[in-house]
Amino acid sequence: MVILIFMVVTIPIAFVEPSTGEFRDPPLIPLFYAAIAGIAIIILYSSYTERKERQKANAKRRARK
């Protein structure tokens, strides 16, 4: 969760200079896309692990019956 917050904060940093608060003339596009890709990877991985845990729980519940 903390890493996801850092990724969200990275997006504006790609367009604004943190020390001065001015817009960057050429924005750091690789930084922007890296943050977007990181957010997507985190969301996909967390949903994948949740799905696997749910499948194990369902299989365990079915085995009890």
MARBA-3410 file (N, C-alpha, C, O; in Angstrom, 1 decimal):
65
0.8,-1.2,0.0,0.0,0.0,0.0,0.9,1.3,0.0,0.6,2.2,-0.7 ~ 2.0,1.2,0.8,2.8,2.4,0.9,3.5,2.6,-0.5,3.7,3.8,-0.9 ~ 3.9,1.6,-1.2,4.5,1.7,-2.5,3.5,2.3,-3.5,3.9,3.1,-4.3 ~ 2.3,1.9,-3.4,1.3,2.5,-4.3,1.1,4.0,-4.0,1.0,4.7,-5.0 ~ 1.2,4.4,-2.8,1.1,5.9,-2.5,2.3,6.6,-3.1,2.1,7.7,-3.7
3.5,6.0,-3.0,4.7,6.6,-3.6,4.5,6.7,-5.1,5.0,7.7,-5.7 ~ 3.9,5.7,-5.7,3.7,5.8,-7.2,2.8,6.9,-7.6,3.0,7.6,-8.6 ~ 1.7,7.1,-6.8,0.8,8.1,-7.1,1.4,9.5,-6.9,1.1,10.4,-7.7 ~ 2.3,9.6,-5.9,3.0,10.9,-5.7,4.0,11.2,-6.8,4.3,12.3,-7.1 ~ 4.5,10.1,-7.4,5.5,10.3,-8.4,5.0,10.9,-9.7,5.7,11.6,-10.4
3.7,10.7,-10.0,3.1,11.3,-11.2,3.2,12.8,-11.3,3.7,13.3,-12.3 ~ 2.8,13.6,-10.2,3.0,15.0,-10.3,4.5,15.5,-10.4,4.8,16.5,-10.9 ~ 5.3,14.7,-9.7,6.8,15.0,-9.8,7.3,15.0,-11.2,8.3,15.7,-11.5 ~ 6.7,14.2,-12.0,7.2,14.1,-13.4,6.9,15.4,-14.2,7.6,15.7,-15.1 ~ 5.9,16.2,-13.7,5.6,17.4,-14.4,6.0,18.7,-13.6,6.0,19.8,-14.2
6.2,18.6,-12.3,6.5,19.8,-11.5,7.9,19.6,-10.8,8.1,18.5,-10.3 ~ 8.7,20.6,-10.8,10.0,20.5,-10.1,9.7,20.7,-8.6,9.2,21.7,-8.2 ~ 10.1,19.7,-7.8,9.7,19.7,-6.4,10.4,20.8,-5.6,9.8,21.3,-4.6 ~ 11.6,21.2,-6.0,12.3,22.2,-5.2,11.8,23.6,-5.4,11.8,24.4,-4.5 ~ 11.3,23.9,-6.7,10.9,25.3,-7.0,9.4,25.4,-7.2,8.8,26.5,-7.0
8.7,24.3,-7.5,7.3,24.3,-7.7,6.9,24.7,-9.1,5.7,24.9,-9.4 ~ 7.9,24.9,-10.0,7.6,25.3,-11.4,7.4,24.1,-12.2,7.9,23.0,-11.9 ~ 6.6,24.3,-13.3,6.4,23.2,-14.3,7.7,22.9,-15.0,8.5,23.9,-15.3 ~ 8.0,21.7,-15.2,9.2,21.3,-16.0,8.9,21.6,-17.5,7.8,21.3,-18.0 ~ 9.9,22.2,-18.2,9.7,22.5,-19.6,9.5,21.2,-20.4,8.5,21.0,-21.0
10.5,20.3,-20.4,10.2,19.0,-20.9,9.9,18.1,-19.7,10.8,17.8,-19.0 ~ 8.6,17.7,-19.6,8.3,16.8,-18.5,9.1,15.5,-18.5,9.4,15.0,-19.6 ~ 9.3,14.9,-17.4,9.9,13.6,-17.4,8.9,12.5,-17.7,8.4,11.8,-16.8 ~ 8.7,12.3,-19.0,7.8,11.3,-19.4,8.1,9.9,-19.0,7.2,9.1,-18.6 ~ 9.4,9.4,-19.0,9.6,8.1,-18.6,9.3,7.9,-17.1,8.8,6.8,-16.7
9.4,8.9,-16.3,9.1,8.8,-14.9,7.5,8.7,-14.7,7.0,7.9,-13.9 ~ 6.8,9.4,-15.5,5.4,9.4,-15.5,4.9,8.0,-15.9,4.0,7.4,-15.2 ~ 5.4,7.4,-17.0,4.9,6.1,-17.5,5.4,5.0,-16.5,4.7,4.0,-16.4 ~ 6.6,5.2,-15.9,7.0,4.2,-14.9,6.1,4.2,-13.7,5.8,3.1,-13.2 ~ 5.6,5.3,-13.3,4.7,5.4,-12.2,3.3,4.7,-12.5,2.8,4.0,-11.7
2.8,5.0,-13.7,1.6,4.4,-14.2,1.8,2.8,-14.3,0.9,2.1,-13.9 ~ 2.9,2.4,-14.8,3.1,0.9,-15.0,3.2,0.3,-13.6,2.7,-0.8,-13.4 ~ 3.9,1.0,-12.6,4.0,0.5,-11.3,2.7,0.3,-10.6,2.4,-0.7,-9.9 ~ 1.8,1.3,-10.8,0.5,1.2,-10.2,-0.3,0.0,-10.8,-0.9,-0.7,-10.1 ~ -0.2,-0.1,-12.1,-0.9,-1.2,-12.8,-0.4,-2.6,-12.3,-1.1,-3.5,-12.0
1.0,-2.7,-12.1,1.5,-4.0,-11.7,1.1,-4.3,-10.2,0.8,-5.4,-9.9 ~ 1.1,-3.3,-9.4,0.7,-3.5,-8.0,-0.7,-3.9,-7.9,-1.1,-4.9,-7.2 ~ -1.6,-3.3,-8.7,-3.0,-3.7,-8.7,-3.3,-5.1,-9.2,-4.0,-5.9,-8.7 ~ -2.6,-5.4,-10.3,-2.7,-6.7,-10.9,-2.2,-7.8,-10.0,-2.8,-8.8,-9.8 ~ -1.1,-7.6,-9.4,-0.5,-8.6,-8.5,-1.4,-8.8,-7.3,-1.6,-9.9,-6.8
-1.9,-7.7,-6.7,-2.7,-7.9,-5.5,-4.0,-8.6,-5.8,-4.5,-9.4,-5.0 ~ -4.6,-8.3,-7.0,-5.8,-9.0,-7.3,-5.5,-10.5,-7.6,-6.3,-11.3,-7.3 ~ -4.4,-10.8,-8.2,-4.0,-12.1,-8.5,-3.8,-12.9,-7.2,-4.3,-14.0,-7.0 ~ -3.1,-12.3,-6.2,-2.9,-13.0,-4.9,-4.2,-13.2,-4.1,-4.4,-14.2,-3.5 ~ -5.1,-12.2,-4.2,-6.4,-12.3,-3.6,-7.2,-13.5,-4.2,-7.9,-14.2,-3.5
-7.2,-13.6,-5.5,-7.9,-14.6,-6.2,-7.4,-16.0,-5.8,-8.2,-16.9,-5.6 ~ -6.1,-16.1,-5.7,-5.5,-17.4,-5.3,-5.9,-17.8,-3.9,-6.2,-18.9,-3.6 ~ -5.8,-16.8,-3.0,-6.2,-17.1,-1.6,-7.7,-17.5,-1.5,-8.1,-18.4,-0.8 ~ -8.5,-16.8,-2.3,-10.0,-17.1,-2.3,-10.2,-18.5,-2.8,-11.1,-19.2,-2.3 ~ -9.4,-18.9,-3.9,-9.6,-20.3,-4.4,-9.2,-21.3,-3.4,-9.9,-22.3,-3.3
-8.1,-21.1,-2.6,-7.7,-22.0,-1.6,-8.7,-22.1,-0.5,-9.0,-23.2,0.0 ~ -9.3,-21.0,-0.1,-10.3,-21.0,0.9,-11.6,-21.7,0.5,-12.1,-22.5,1.2 ~ -12.0,-21.5,-0.8,-13.1,-22.2,-1.3,-12.9,-23.7,-1.4,-13.8,-24.5,-1.1 ~ -11.7,-24.1,-1.8,-11.4,-25.5,-1.9,-11.4,-26.1,-0.5,-11.8,-27.3,-0.3 ~ -10.8,-25.4,0.5,-10.8,-25.9,1.9,-12.2,-26.1,2.4,-12.5,-27.0,3.1
-13.1,-25.1,2.1,-14.5,-25.2,2.6,-15.2,-26.3,1.9,-16.0,-27.0,2.6 ~ -15.0,-26.5,0.6,-15.6,-27.6,-0.1,-15.2,-29.0,0.5,-16.0,-29.9,0.5 ~ -13.9,-29.1,0.9,-13.4,-30.4,1.4,-14.0,-30.7,2.7,-14.1,-31.9,3.0 ~ -14.5,-29.8,3.4,-15.1,-30.0,4.8,-16.4,-30.7,4.6,-16.9,-31.5,5.5 ~ -17.2,-30.4,3.5,-18.5,-30.9,3.4,-18.5,-32.4,3.1,-19.6,-33.0,2.9
END
